[in-house]
Each structure stands twice: as C-alpha cells, then as structure tokens.
C-alpha cells in the first residue's frame, strides 16, 4: 500500500481531553497494522492486543491514543481512504459522477473491498462503531454526492420531480451490491454502464418524487399479462 502523508494533528478525543497522541510514522504503522488485522480476522474478532502485537507496540500505547476498538478501526479506515477530494465540477452530471467514482480515491481497491466486508456485521450490531463510521468515513462521501446532485439540479439536468434523497446514494448502492453480494468489483466500465443505464434515466424521469399515500395500484393486472 502506498504510504500516505501524515495527516494534520487532530484534537484529542472529546471523551478524554488529556489523551496524548501517537504521531507521525508510529501512528501510521499502528493504523496499517489495524487494517491488516481487520482483513485477517474481521471486526468482531479484532482486539487491541492483536493490533499491538502486529504493530510491535504495547497495548498501553494504543490505549493512550484510542479509547477502544471502535475509534481505532474508524480512524484506520479513514487513514486508508485518505482526505476526501474536492467534489468534481465538470459541468455535467455524468462526468461528475464518473470522476467521483473512477478518479483518485474513487474505485475501491481489492483491499478496501475486503476491509468493508470485514465490518459489515459491525455496522448493524455495534452502535458506537456504526455512529463513528457513518460520521467519519461515510459522511464525506454523502456530502460529495449531495454537492454533485445539487449542482446538476441547478443546471437543469435533474427533473424537478426527482427524489434526490434516493438518487444520491443509488450509484454507490448498486456498486456495493455487485461487489459484496455478486462478487463483481467495480470497474470504470461498470460505473459508466450504471450511470448511463440507471442513474441518468432516473434523474430525468418525471413523477419520481417521494411516494405519498398507500402506493396501491389503481388497477390489478391480469395474471396472463405478467411476465
């Protein structure tokens, strides 16, 4: 994995104002070791003891910097992705989405796909981890998608009826489904296919706003007409 620049110093954890930092190369080594252990055993079986052993550090060193497994793993995942790039602004929804998902830091590497697979269960069972993961790792992605779609709407590329709350995460959802359930990692070609076949037609369609009422069809189809 390509080494990353050290991130700017962060404020100590809110729940422990005096918690000291592990900085520079040593911090990166611990975060990389965390990712290695995470891929090997998954979130549920990961322990700070195992990370300390892999990083050749003492458990006390880890506890001086991180208040537990959840905060350590979330910071390691954020370290792996790196700083969120500026939202693309090409003047086209299609190209903005392609650049956001195929450009630097867009497509997941096989390692990142494995990392996500190792935390899926924790997202639904560990409230502390899930909250931190959504805020630190997912939050910047949601913000980028929102900016892209709001700009497209302002340019008139999106139907006034479009439900942006549904459309914004749709591309990521399809790609994750194919990667983790079907076993087809995303490629630039796949990203483009999904954008052209699903996302853009949905963005331009009318009558796609939030559903109201019961959603019950006004007529019942004849069984012989069903596929």
N, C-alpha and C positions, 0 to 999 in steps of 0.2 A: 504494500500500500504506500502511495506517495506521501512522504511526510508533509505535514501542514505547518504553516507558520503558527507560532504561539498566539493565542487569542489575547486581546487586551485584558488586563486584570479585571476581575468581576468583584462585585460587592460580596461580602461574606453572606452565608445563608441567613435568611431572615429569622429562623428559629434559633440561631446561635450566633449572635453578633460578634463574638470574640473568636469564632472558629478560624484558625490560620489557614493560609493557602499552601498547597503544594504547587510549585510553579515550574514553568519552563519545560525543559526536556523530561524532567522526572514526572511531571503531570501527564505529558503526552504518553510516556511509557506506561503509566498506570491505566490511562484511558484505552490505549491499544490492547493492553493485557485484558482489560474488562471485555472488550469486543471479542477477543479470541476465546475467552471462557464462555461468553454468551453464545457464540456459534457452536461451541463444542457441547455444552450441556443444557442450554436453554435458560430462560429467566428463572423458572421455578427452582432449578437446582443450583443456580449460581449463588455462591457465598463470598463474603469479603475475604474469608480465609483462602479460598481458591484463587481469587484475584491477587491477593498479596503474594501467594506462592508464585504465580505466573509472572508477576511484576518484580519478583525478588525484593519485596518491600515488607515492612512489618504491618500487621493489622492495625496497630496503633496509628501508623502514618495515615492509613486510609480513613480511620475514624476521626482524626484531627481535621481532615478536609471535607469529608462527606458524612452526612448524618445517617446513612443507611444505604441499602442496596438500590432502592428506587432512584434516589438522587444521583448516585454514581452511574447507573446504567443510562439514565436520561442524558446526563452530561456526555457520556461516551458516545451515544448515538448522535447527539448534536455535533460533537467534535468530528465524527466520521463524515457527516454531511457538509460541514464547513459553513461559513456565513452564507445566508441567503442572498443570491444575486438580485440586482435591481430588476423589477418586472420589465420584460421586453416591451418595446413600444414601436413596432414596425409600421403601424397604420393599418394593420389587417388582423382580424381575429384569428384567422387560420394561421398566419405566420407567427403571431404572438404565442399561440398555443404550441406550435411546432418548436419554436425557440425555447419556450419554458420547459418543455418535456424532453427535447432532444439536445439542447445546448449544454453548456458546462453545468454539471451537477444535476441535470435533469433525469436522464435514464438511470435506473438503479443498476449497480454492478451485481454480479452473482453473489458477492459477499454481502452487499446490502440487502439483497433479496433473502439470503439466509438469515441475516440479522432480524429482519422483520418477521420471518417465520418463527423465530425463537421467542418473540414477545407477544404473539397474537393472543395467547391464552391470558397473559398477564393484563392485557388491556381490558379484559372483561372481568377479571377476578381480583385485581389489586387496585383499589381505588386511588391510593396515593400515587402509584406509578402511572395509572391512566391519566390522572389530572395533570401531572407534570409533563408526561409525554405529549398530551394534546396541546399544552401551552407552549412548550419549548421547541418541540420537533414539528408538530403538525401546524401550529399557529402561523408561522411564517409562510407556509405553503398556501394556507387558506387566504391569507392577506394578499399574496401574489395573484392567486386566481381571481379574487374579488376585483382587484385593480384592472386586470385584463378584461374581465367581462363588463365592468362599468365603463371603461373606455370604449369598448365595442358598442355598447348600448348608446353612448353619446354620439358615436359616428353613424348610428342608424343601421348597424349590422345585425341587431337583435330585435326580434319582434316585440312590440310593446306588451304582448300577452305572455312573453316568455317568463318562466319561473326561474329566476337566477339562483335561488337557493338550491334548486335541484340541479341546474345545469353546471354550476361552478365546480362541484366535485365529481361530475359524471365521467370525465375522461380518466381521472385518477382511479375511480372506482372500477371502470372496465379493465384498465391495465392491471390493477392489483388482482382482480378476479382471474384474469388469464394467467398471471404469474404464479399465484399461490394455489389456485384450485385446478387449473388446467395444465400447469407446468410449462407455459409458454412465456418466457421472459420477454419484456418489451423491447422492440427494436424501432429505429426511426421509421421504417416502412409500416410497422403496425400502428404506431402513433398516428401517422398520416392517414391510414385507412380508417381508423376510428373517427378521426376528426371529420373526414370527408363523408363517411357513410352515416354517422350518428350525430355528432355534435353540431355541425353546421346546419344540417336539415332541421334539427330540433330547435336551434336558435332562431331560425327563420320562420318556423311554423306558427300559425295563429291558433288561438284557442288552447294554448298550453299553460296558462296560468294556474295558480293553485286551485285544486278541486274544491268545490263547495257542494253542500247537500249530501245526499246518500251515495251518489255515484251509481245508482241503479239504472241500467239501460232502459230506455223508453219502450223498446220492443224486444221480444225474445226471439233469437234466431232459430230458424228451423234446423233441427239436427242434421238433416241431409245436406244443408248448406255449409256445415262445419268441415274444416279440413281433416 
